Structures are given as C-alpha cells and as structure tokens.
C-alpha cells in the first residue's frame, strides 16, 4: 500500500504520541476529525499500525542493564533454527531476537537487573540450550540514541 503525505503525517504524529486525539490531529493537519479517524482505522486494518504500547523506563522498573548477545548455533538446519526460536521466545529477559547474517546466527537484546541476573540467564538458560556453539555478550555502557519510531 502506498502512503500519501497525510498518512505519513498521521503516522509520524502517532509514533511521537500514540495518545494524541483525532481532534488534536485534525487541528494539526487542518482536516476534519472523520477523515483522520477513517485513515487511522484503515492503517490499523492494513497492519501498518501494529498496536499501541506504553514505553517504560527500564531503570525505573528495575531492569537497567541492557546487553546484546550474539549467538552462534552448532547446527543450522531448519529444525534446529526453529527449535532455538521456540525456546528463546520464552525467556523473559530477551526482549528482541533477530536471525542475522554474518559470523553469528542470532542477535538478542536482553534486559536484566544486574550482572548477577545476566550471568544466571546466560549460564542457566541461554548456554544451557542444546544447540549453542558460542555466545558473545556486549554490555551497553551509555545509551546515546534510542527510538521506537520508523522513519517514513
């Protein structure tokens, strides 16, 4: 589906503030509320808008330690990849998982309380999986830029 400029403006506004009202959007975009509402519903129906979430401060909810894990598997046949994916989605510490190209097979974004909790996750969950060859951990020292917005 091709997005026109009004769709893009609506999406940019919603990415910045998902709680913005159709009244506020109509004022900002100089359109009446009904077309704004109908466009939002169409964008939702077509799956362009996947959902609405509250973004939490990881420090204030007790998960200040952000770690990226590069995971290399021993076996790469499809059943082994699918098994890893089935298992990793059940780990609460893993908030994102990507199948990647390069020296590693997966990249995980892991949120934990501290190094002890990360070590417990690594030793008792991730490295305990049957098909793990290698795990490389990268600890975030400072968050320079963070955004959930998709550029349009």
Secondary structure, 3 states (H helix, E strand, C coil): CCCCHHHHHHHHHHHHCCCCCHHHHHHHHCCCHHHHHHHHHHHHHCCCCCCCCCCCCCCCCCCCEEEEEEEEECCCCHHHHHHHHHHHCCCCCEEEEEECCCCCCEEEEEEECCHHHHHHHHHHHHCCCCCEEEEEEEECCCCCCCCCCCCC
